Amino acid sequence: MFQSRSTAGSLPAALALVFASWTLPFGTVHARPAPDATQAGQATQTAPPVPAGAPAVPGVVNGAPDTRADDDTFLLLREAARQDDAARTNALASRLPNYLLASYVDYYRLKPRLRDATAEEIREVLRRHEGSAVADRLRSDWLLEMGRRRDWAGFERELGQLGSNGELQIRCYALLARAGRGEQVAPDARALLLNPDNYGEACAALIAQLYQGGQFSQDDLLWQLRIAGEADATGPARRTASLLGASDTRAAQAVDVPAVAMARGIGSTRAERAIYLVALGRMARTSLKLATVALEKNSPNLSVDERAIGWAGIAHAASIVLSPDAALYWQRANGVPLTSEQLQWKTRIALRRGDWKTVRATIEAMPAWLRADGAWVYWLGRADKHEGKMLEATALFERIAVPHHFYGQLAMEELGRQVAAPPPAQPVSVDELASVSANPSLQRALKFYGLRLRAEGNREWNWALRSMSERQLLAAGELARRNDLLDRMVETSLRTRTELDYAQRFPAPHLDVLHPTAQGLGLDKAWVYGLIRQESRFITDARSGVGASGLMQVMPSTGKWVAAKIGMDNFVHGMLNDLRTNITLGANYMNMVLGNFDGNQILATAAYNAGPSRARTWRGLLEQPMEGAVFVESIPFSETRGYVRNVMANATNYAAVFEQKPQSLKARLGYVQPRERASILP
């Protein structure tokens, strides 16, 4: 099995503030090695090499200051802050008076004392580093602390200074503060309270306050209970049940052990019946038959709306497994509002059936934020086109017609345009590169990457990009390339809207290894690069949480299996991060799954991500050929669905670059056929 993209760290070369003027041609990003950074914590400015035979200089490595001791101290400081050890963080921070990451030294020193620190202490650190990513992070931490203390005066004063949108709990505290002043915030709260997994204390307090203050009705709480059950969020389900005067224990059982909750019966109150319906929906994920029998048995004791909610839960579960009965269950759910997930799955089932009337109705019933998603804009346009409403369809397709994502490419083709590589962007100048190289946030980001702290590096990098012009973004992308941070190069370049540099957006590193491998196997190298771009964003030592490694994110068990199949007798797991081995194993596995699925790239891509057995199951449910885009949209796993979309869109762009002619995503997708050959894969 293979895993999708990881955020594992990689070790970039050190930043040089002034660069020589040179540009690599497309497809040779790694052909010229970046300057060597022999130490992870090397200073950010590259110094000339020390001449052979020169005497050693204390505190200098290869002519640059040796920061290894300070780097080690900083890593210890970071860990002490994570453990809320105030005494240790203070002692360690005192040893780093002139460290490059001084703002983080201040932050880590203060963080364990945030509950006890005075407002003036915190404001002093914020003033010292105002406008930086770490100041925004500190302000977010402080806002959460003031929210917990219900210090609304301080909270609202600092909220206006927050440079980012703020996490969900900060936004819940903001509404809680307004509600405390008597403002009507229920509409804003309903629009915000959509993800129970991330509610925490802030959103739980907001729900309680709005209910107790009369802004939320029992219907609002019942809705929250319903989406908590759908999201497998036990804590929010318990708290909501308590507000309703029902058993929080029974609510937890409905989410975690639905069979036990269902065995207790449906109850006599509306809240108890709502808990039963949560359990019914959860049970349907395990056994559609048991859930269906239970609902039919208890229907006389439920209201019309409650029965429809029960059928919606069953229909949702049936849709996720692509049951042929899903459409029937959705019909039985008519008459009640559906959750966002339910609306999307009802639409997908309608797409699989070619029921364009239902496709239109369910998309139009989606909340505005969801209806604006490119997928549903496209499918609504297709519904318009099916009904002959060409002006309406064209307007919808034009809204999303861009070449860098799946539904944008499909919309382009509906408008008679195909994906083509744009003319090369004007090369980044020395002055442009020098300017972004001097950006303090990018310098901090590169330092973090050198310390193998990729999350912190990405935060600083993204902070720097917020107000950049298109030319500055391209320059930052070039800076990333020269520091062997191809993932940052791609993500940075994707932010441009008028100056499109496909050498940055769709790089083809390691072509000297990949091209002969793909050619020898008869593989489409555009597809291979499309998959690598999605899997690892070209981070050569990427490692996922489940152990997938390298450019092509090969799992150890899969690597061992493929190695045996191709006669690689000396394979050991440690070889997965070797570039050539990783490409060899990954490409051979791609070839095997492609052959196993009759050359269909959709099925092979899904198999690479979710495993061949699942892809076989999804294909086995087909009774007739299905349009590729519909098949992709109805892949049951959200991760795999997004993965296949991205890989296929990537491959179309890579083909446009490699072949230097317009490409059709629709032609690449084709139709998925129901027939399946005997399996050769585990």
C-alpha positions in Angstrom: 0.0 0.0 0.0 1.1 3.5 -0.7 0.3 6.7 1.1 -0.4 10.2 -0.1 1.8 13.2 0.4 3.8 13.6 3.6 5.2 16.6 5.4 8.4 14.9 6.5 11.4 17.1 6.6 14.3 17.5 4.1 17.6 19.2 4.5 18.0 22.3 2.1 21.2 24.0 1.2 21.9 27.3 3.0 20.6 30.6 1.7 22.8 32.8 -0.3 21.8 36.5 -0.2 23.2 37.3 -3.6 23.0 34.7 -6.4 24.8 34.3 -9.7 22.5 34.8 -12.7 21.7 31.3 -14.0 18.6 29.4 -14.8 18.1 25.6 -15.3 16.0 24.4 -18.2 12.7 22.8 -17.4 13.0 19.2 -16.3 16.5 19.5 -14.8 15.8 21.0 -11.4 18.2 18.7 -9.7 20.8 18.6 -12.4 23.0 21.2 -10.8 23.4 20.5 -7.1 22.7 23.3 -4.6 25.5 24.6 -2.5 26.5 22.1 0.2 25.2 22.7 3.7 27.2 20.2 5.8 25.6 21.1 9.0 21.8 21.3 9.7 22.2 24.5 11.6 24.6 26.3 9.3 24.2 30.1 9.1 21.9 31.4 6.4 24.6 33.1 4.4 26.9 30.9 2.4 30.5 31.8 2.8 33.4 30.9 0.4 35.1 27.5 1.1 38.1 27.5 3.3 41.2 27.0 1.2 43.0 23.7 1.5 45.6 23.7 4.2 44.2 26.8 5.9 44.4 26.8 9.7 41.3 25.8 11.6 39.3 28.7 13.0 37.4 28.0 16.2 33.6 28.4 15.8 33.8 28.2 11.9 32.7 25.4 9.6 33.7 25.6 6.0 34.2 29.4 6.4 30.8 30.0 7.9 30.0 30.5 11.6 29.5 27.2 13.4 26.0 27.4 15.1 25.7 23.8 16.0 25.9 24.4 19.7 23.3 27.1 19.6 21.1 25.0 17.3 21.2 22.2 19.8 20.3 24.6 22.6 17.4 26.0 20.5 16.0 22.5 20.0 16.2 21.8 23.7 14.4 25.1 24.3 11.6 24.2 21.9 11.1 20.9 23.6 11.1 22.5 27.1 8.4 24.9 25.9 6.3 22.0 24.6 6.5 20.5 28.1 5.6 23.8 29.8 8.8 23.8 31.8 9.1 27.5 32.6 12.4 27.3 34.6 14.2 25.3 31.9 13.0 27.5 29.0 14.2 30.6 30.8 17.6 29.0 31.4 18.0 27.8 27.8 16.7 31.1 26.3 19.3 33.0 28.3 22.0 31.1 26.4 20.8 32.3 23.0 21.2 36.2 23.1 21.9 36.6 19.4 20.4 33.6 17.8 18.9 34.0 14.2 15.5 32.8 15.5 15.4 35.3 18.3 11.7 35.8 18.0 11.1 32.2 18.7 13.5 32.3 21.6 11.3 35.0 23.1 8.1 33.0 22.3 9.3 29.8 23.8 10.6 31.6 26.9 7.1 33.1 27.4 4.8 30.3 26.3 5.0 28.2 29.5 4.2 31.3 31.6 1.4 32.6 29.4 -1.3 32.0 32.1 0.7 33.9 34.7 2.5 36.5 32.6 1.3 40.1 32.8 -0.4 41.8 29.9 2.5 44.2 29.6 5.1 41.3 29.4 3.1 39.8 26.5 2.6 43.1 24.7 6.3 43.8 25.0 7.1 40.6 23.1 4.4 41.3 20.6 5.8 44.9 20.0 9.3 43.5 19.6 8.2 41.1 16.8 5.1 42.8 15.5 4.1 41.7 12.0 5.9 38.4 12.2 4.5 34.9 12.1 5.5 34.2 15.7 3.8 37.3 16.9 0.6 36.1 15.3 1.1 32.7 16.9 1.7 34.3 20.3 -1.4 36.6 19.9 -3.5 33.5 19.0 -2.3 31.7 22.2 -3.0 34.8 24.3 -6.5 35.1 22.7 -7.3 31.6 23.6 -6.1 32.2 27.2 -8.1 35.4 27.6 -11.1 33.5 26.1 -10.8 30.8 28.7 -10.6 33.5 31.4 -13.6 35.4 29.8 -11.4 38.6 29.7 -13.5 40.0 26.9 -12.1 43.5 27.0 -8.5 42.3 26.5 -9.7 39.6 24.0 -11.5 42.1 21.7 -8.6 44.6 21.8 -6.1 42.0 20.6 -8.5 40.2 18.2 -8.3 43.2 15.9 -4.6 42.9 15.7 -4.6 39.2 14.6 -3.0 38.9 11.2 -4.7 35.6 10.3 -8.3 34.6 10.3 -7.9 32.8 13.6 -8.6 29.2 14.4 -12.2 28.0 15.0 -12.0 28.3 18.8 -10.9 32.0 18.6 -13.8 32.7 16.3 -16.2 30.9 18.8 -14.8 33.1 21.6 -15.4 36.2 19.5 -19.0 35.3 19.1 -19.3 34.4 22.8 -18.0 37.8 23.6 -20.6 39.5 21.4 -23.4 37.3 22.8 -22.4 38.3 26.3 -23.1 41.9 25.3 -26.6 40.9 24.1 -25.9 40.8 20.4 -27.8 38.4 18.1 -25.1 36.1 16.8 -27.1 32.9 16.1 -26.9 33.2 12.3 -23.1 33.6 12.4 -22.8 30.7 14.9 -24.9 28.4 12.7 -22.6 29.2 9.8 -19.5 28.6 12.0 -20.4 25.5 14.0 -20.0 22.9 11.3 -17.0 20.8 12.5 -17.6 19.3 15.9 -14.2 17.6 15.9 -12.5 21.0 16.5 -15.0 22.6 18.9 -13.1 22.5 22.1 -14.1 24.5 25.1 -14.8 27.7 23.2 -17.4 26.4 20.8 -19.0 24.2 23.5 -19.4 27.3 25.7 -20.8 29.3 22.7 -23.5 26.6 22.1 -24.4 26.5 25.8 -24.6 30.3 26.0 -26.8 30.7 22.9 -29.2 28.0 24.1 -29.4 29.3 27.6 -29.8 32.8 26.2 -32.6 31.8 23.9 -30.7 32.4 20.6 -30.5 28.7 19.9 -33.6 26.5 19.9 -33.9 22.8 20.7 -33.8 22.3 16.9 -30.3 23.9 16.8 -29.1 21.5 19.5 -30.7 18.5 17.8 -28.8 19.5 14.6 -25.5 19.8 16.6 -26.2 16.3 18.0 -26.8 15.0 14.6 -23.6 16.4 13.0 -21.6 15.3 16.1 -22.7 11.7 15.5 -21.9 12.0 11.8 -18.4 13.3 12.6 -17.8 10.6 15.3 -17.3 13.4 17.8 -18.1 11.9 21.2 -17.4 14.9 23.4 -19.7 17.3 21.5 -22.4 14.7 21.4 -22.2 14.2 25.2 -22.3 18.0 25.9 -25.2 18.6 23.5 -27.2 15.7 25.1 -26.7 17.2 28.5 -28.0 20.6 27.3 -31.1 18.8 26.0 -31.6 17.1 29.4 -30.8 13.7 28.0 -28.2 11.2 29.1 -24.7 12.1 28.1 -23.6 8.5 28.6 -26.2 7.3 26.2 -25.1 9.9 23.7 -21.5 8.7 23.9 -22.7 5.1 23.4 -24.6 6.2 20.4 -21.4 7.4 18.8 -19.0 4.8 20.1 -21.0 1.6 20.6 -24.3 2.1 18.7 -25.5 -1.4 19.2 -25.6 -0.8 23.0 -27.4 2.5 22.5 -30.0 1.0 20.1 -30.6 -1.9 22.5 -31.9 0.6 25.1 -34.8 1.5 22.8 -35.8 4.8 21.2 -36.8 6.5 24.4 -39.8 8.8 25.1 -38.5 12.3 24.6 -37.4 14.1 21.4 -33.8 14.2 22.6 -33.7 10.5 23.4 -35.1 9.7 20.0 -32.5 11.9 18.4 -29.8 9.9 20.3 -31.3 6.7 19.0 -31.2 8.1 15.4 -27.5 8.9 15.9 -26.9 5.3 17.0 -28.9 4.1 14.0 -26.7 6.1 11.6 -23.6 4.8 13.2 -24.8 1.2 13.1 -25.6 1.6 9.3 -21.8 2.1 8.8 -21.3 -1.4 10.1 -24.5 -3.2 9.0 -27.0 -1.6 6.6 -29.3 -4.6 7.1 -29.5 -4.3 10.9 -30.0 -0.6 10.7 -32.7 -0.9 8.1 -34.6 -3.6 10.0 -34.4 -1.5 13.3 -35.7 1.6 11.6 -38.6 -0.2 10.0 -39.5 -1.9 13.3 -39.5 1.4 15.2 -41.0 3.7 12.6 -44.5 3.7 14.2 -42.9 5.4 17.3 -41.1 8.1 15.3 -42.5 11.3 13.8 -42.4 11.7 10.0 -39.3 13.9 10.3 -37.6 11.6 12.6 -38.1 8.7 10.2 -36.7 10.7 7.4 -33.7 11.6 9.5 -33.2 7.9 10.1 -33.4 7.1 6.4 -30.9 9.9 5.7 -28.4 8.3 8.0 -28.9 4.9 6.3 -28.8 6.4 2.8 -25.5 8.2 3.7 -24.0 4.9 4.9 -25.3 3.1 1.8 -23.9 5.8 -0.5 -20.4 5.5 1.0 -20.3 1.8 0.1 -22.0 2.5 -3.3 -25.0 0.3 -2.4 -27.5 -0.1 -5.3 -30.2 0.7 -2.7 -28.8 4.1 -1.8 -31.1 6.0 -4.2 -34.2 4.3 -2.7 -33.1 5.3 0.8 -32.5 8.9 -0.2 -36.1 9.0 -1.5 -37.3 7.9 1.9 -35.3 10.7 3.5 -37.2 13.4 1.5 -38.6 16.2 3.5 -35.9 17.0 6.1 -32.7 19.1 5.8 -29.6 17.1 5.1 -26.1 17.7 6.4 -23.4 18.9 4.1 -21.9 15.4 3.8 -25.3 13.9 3.1 -26.1 16.5 0.4 -22.8 15.7 -1.3 -23.3 11.9 -1.2 -26.9 12.2 -2.4 -25.5 14.2 -5.4 -22.9 11.6 -6.1 -25.4 8.8 -6.2 -27.6 10.8 -8.5 -24.5 11.3 -10.8 -23.9 7.6 -10.9 -27.5 7.1 -12.0 -27.5 9.9 -14.5 -30.4 11.6 -12.5 -29.6 15.2 -13.5 -32.8 16.5 -11.9 -31.7 15.3 -8.5 -28.1 16.5 -9.1 -29.5 20.0 -9.6 -31.8 19.9 -6.7 -29.2 18.7 -4.2 -26.6 21.1 -5.3 -29.0 24.0 -5.1 -29.9 22.8 -1.5 -26.2 23.1 -0.4 -25.2 26.0 1.7 -23.5 28.8 -0.3 -20.0 28.0 0.9 -20.3 24.4 -0.3 -22.2 25.3 -3.5 -19.2 27.5 -4.5 -16.8 24.6 -4.4 -15.4 23.9 -7.9 -16.8 20.4 -8.0 -20.4 21.4 -7.5 -20.1 24.5 -9.8 -19.0 22.1 -12.5 -21.7 19.5 -11.9 -24.4 22.1 -11.7 -23.1 23.4 -15.1 -23.4 19.9 -16.4 -26.9 19.7 -15.1 -27.7 23.0 -16.9 -26.1 21.6 -20.1 -28.1 18.4 -19.9 -31.3 20.5 -19.7 -30.3 22.7 -22.6 -29.6 25.8 -20.5 -26.4 26.6 -22.3 -26.0 30.3 -21.2 -26.3 29.3 -17.6 -23.9 26.3 -18.1 -21.3 28.5 -19.8 -21.4 31.1 -17.0 -20.8 28.4 -14.4 -17.9 26.8 -16.4 -16.3 30.2 -16.9 -16.2 30.7 -13.1 -13.9 27.8 -12.6 -12.1 27.3 -15.9 -8.4 27.2 -14.9 -5.8 24.7 -15.9 -4.3 23.8 -12.5 -7.1 21.7 -10.9 -9.3 18.9 -11.9 -12.7 20.6 -12.3 -11.1 23.7 -13.8 -9.7 21.5 -16.6 -13.0 19.8 -17.2 -14.8 23.2 -17.3 -12.2 24.4 -19.8 -13.1 21.5 -22.1 -16.8 22.2 -21.8 -15.9 25.6 -23.2 -13.9 24.1 -26.0 -10.5 24.8 -24.6 -7.8 22.3 -23.6 -4.9 22.4 -21.2 -1.8 23.9 -22.8 1.5 25.0 -21.2 1.8 28.8 -21.2 4.9 30.6 -22.6 7.8 30.6 -20.2 7.6 33.4 -17.6 10.3 36.1 -17.7 13.2 34.7 -15.7 13.7 36.0 -12.2 16.3 38.7 -12.1 19.3 38.9 -9.7 17.7 41.9 -8.0 14.4 40.2 -7.6 16.1 37.2 -6.1 18.2 39.2 -3.8 15.1 41.1 -2.6 13.2 38.0 -1.5 16.3 36.5 -0.1 16.5 39.3 2.3 13.0 38.7 3.6 13.3 37.9 7.3 10.4 35.3 7.3 12.0 33.4 4.4 15.4 33.5 6.2 13.8 32.1 9.3 12.0 29.5 7.2 15.3 28.3 5.7 16.8 28.1 9.1 13.9 26.0 10.3 14.3 23.7 7.3 18.0 23.4 8.1 16.9 22.2 11.6 14.5 19.7 10.0 11.6 21.6 11.6 9.4 21.6 8.5 6.1 22.6 10.1 7.7 25.8 11.5 9.5 26.4 8.3 6.3 26.1 6.3 4.5 28.6 8.7 7.2 31.2 8.2 7.4 30.6 4.5 3.6 31.0 4.0 3.6 34.1 6.2 6.1 35.7 3.9 4.0 35.0 0.8 0.9 36.7 2.1 1.5 40.2 0.5 3.9 39.3 -2.3 3.4 40.4 -5.9 3.4 37.9 -8.7 7.0 38.6 -9.5 8.0 38.3 -5.9 6.2 34.9 -5.7 8.2 33.7 -8.7 11.4 34.9 -7.1 10.5 33.1 -3.8 9.8 30.0 -5.9 13.2 30.3 -7.4 14.7 30.8 -4.0 13.0 27.6 -2.9 14.3 25.7 -5.9 17.9 26.8 -5.3 17.6 25.5 -1.7 16.2 22.1 -2.9 12.7 22.9 -1.5 10.7 21.8 -4.5 7.5 21.4 -2.4 7.8 25.1 -1.4 8.6 26.1 -5.0 5.4 24.4 -6.3 3.1 25.8 -3.5 4.6 29.3 -4.0 4.2 29.3 -7.7 0.6 28.1 -7.5 -0.3 31.4 -5.9 0.3 33.4 -9.1 -2.6 34.2 -11.3 -1.2 35.9 -14.4 2.5 35.0 -14.5 2.4 31.2 -14.8 5.8 29.5 -14.5 5.2 25.8 -15.3 8.9 25.1 -14.7 8.1 25.9 -11.1 4.5 24.5 -10.9 5.3 21.2 -12.7 9.0 20.5 -12.2 10.5 17.3 -13.5 13.5 16.5 -11.4 15.5 13.3 -11.6 14.5 13.0 -15.3 17.8 11.1 -16.0 16.6 8.3 -13.6 12.8 8.5 -14.2 12.7 8.7 -18.0 14.6 5.5 -18.8 12.7 3.7 -16.0 9.3 4.8 -17.3 10.3 4.2 -20.9 11.5 0.7 -20.2 8.2 -0.2 -18.6 6.1 1.6 -21.2 4.7 4.0 -18.6 3.4 7.4 -19.4 6.0 9.6 -17.7 3.4 12.5 -17.4 1.3 10.2 -15.2 4.3 9.1 -13.1 5.3 12.7 -12.5 1.7 13.6 -11.7 1.7 10.9 -9.1 5.0 11.9 -7.6 4.0 15.6 -7.4 0.9 14.5 -5.3 2.7 11.9 -3.2 5.7 13.8 -2.0 5.9 17.2 -3.7 9.4 16.0 -4.6 10.7 15.7 -1.0 13.2 12.9 -1.5 13.2 11.8 2.1 9.5 12.3 2.8 8.1 9.8 5.3 4.4 9.5 6.1 2.9 8.7 9.5 2.4 5.1 8.5 5.9 4.6 7.2 5.7 5.2 3.4 9.0 6.6 2.2 10.6 8.6 -0.5 9.5 10.4 -3.6 6.9 7.8 -4.5 5.9 7.0 -0.9 6.6 3.3 -1.0 5.4 1.3 2.0 8.0 -1.2 3.3 5.8 -4.2 2.7 5.0 -3.1 -0.8 8.6 -2.4 -1.5 9.6 -5.9 -0.4 6.8 -7.4 -2.5 7.7 -5.5 -5.6 11.5 -6.1 -5.1 10.8 -9.9 -5.0 8.7 -9.6 -8.2 11.4 -7.8 -10.2 14.3 -9.9 -8.8 15.9 -7.2 -6.6 17.4 -9.8 -4.3 19.4 -7.4 -2.1 16.5 -5.2 -1.1 16.2 -4.0 2.6 13.8 -1.4 3.9 16.6 1.1 4.4 16.9 1.3 0.6 13.5 3.0 0.2 15.0 6.4 0.6 17.6 5.8 -2.1 16.4 7.8 -5.1 17.0 5.2 -7.8 15.6 2.4 -5.7 12.5 4.3 -4.8 11.8 5.3 -8.4 12.4 1.8 -9.6 10.1 0.2 -7.0 7.4 2.9 -7.3 7.4 2.8 -11.1 7.2 -1.0 -11.3 4.3 -1.0 -8.8 2.5 1.6 -11.0 3.1 -0.6 -14.0 1.7 -3.6 -12.1 -1.5 -1.9 -10.9 -2.0 -0.4 -14.4 -1.8 -3.9 -16.0 -4.1 -5.3 -13.3 -6.7 -2.7 -14.2 -6.5 -3.0 -18.0 -4.5 0.1 -18.5 -7.0 2.4 -16.8 -5.1 5.2 -15.0 -8.1 6.2 -12.8 -8.3 2.7 -11.3 -4.5 2.3 -11.1 -4.1 5.6 -9.3 -6.9 4.8 -6.8 -5.2 1.4 -6.2 -1.8 3.1 -5.6 -3.4 5.2 -2.9 -6.0 3.0 -1.3 -4.9 -0.5 -2.3 -5.8 -2.8 -5.2 -8.5 -4.6 -3.4 -10.5 -1.5 -2.7 -10.2 -0.3 -6.3 -11.3 -3.8 -7.5 -14.3 -3.5 -5.2 -15.3 -0.1 -6.5 -15.0 -1.3 -10.1 -16.9 -4.5 -9.3 -20.0 -2.5 -8.5 -20.3 -1.2 -12.0 -22.9 -2.7 -14.2 -22.1 -0.6 -17.3 -19.3 1.8 -18.4 -19.2 4.9 -16.3 -17.8 8.3 -17.3 -14.4 8.7 -15.7 -15.2 12.0 -14.0 -18.3 10.5 -12.4 -16.4 7.5 -11.2 -13.7 9.8 -9.6 -16.3 12.0 -7.9 -18.0 8.9 -6.3 -14.8 7.3 -4.9 -15.9 6.4 -1.4 -12.7 7.6 0.4 -12.4 11.4 0.5 -8.6 11.2 0.6 -8.4 8.8 -2.4 -11.0 10.9 -4.3 -8.9 14.1 -3.9 -5.7 12.1 -4.6 -7.0 10.7 -7.9 -8.3 14.1 -9.0 -5.0 15.7 -8.3 -2.9 13.0 -10.0 -5.0 13.1 -13.1 -5.0 16.9 -13.4 -1.2 16.9 -12.7 -0.6 14.3 -15.4 -2.6 16.4 -18.0 -0.4 19.4 -17.2 2.8 17.4 -17.4 1.7 15.9 -20.8 1.1 19.5 -22.1 4.7 20.4 -21.1 6.4 17.2 -22.3 4.5 17.0 -25.6 4.2 20.8 -26.1 0.6 20.5 -27.4 -2.8 20.9 -25.8 -4.1 18.0 -23.8 -7.6 16.7 -22.9 -8.3 15.6 -19.3 -11.6 14.0 -20.5 -9.7 11.8 -23.0 -7.3 10.8 -20.2 -10.2 9.9 -17.9 -12.3 8.1 -20.6 -14.7 5.6 -19.2 -14.3 3.0 -16.4 -15.4 -0.4 -17.7 -17.0 -3.0 -15.4 -15.0 -5.9 -16.7 -12.0 -6.9 -14.6 -9.1 -9.3 -15.2 -7.8 -11.7 -12.7 -5.8 -10.0 -10.0 -2.1 -10.4 -9.6 -1.7 -8.0 -6.7 -2.0 -8.5 -3.0 
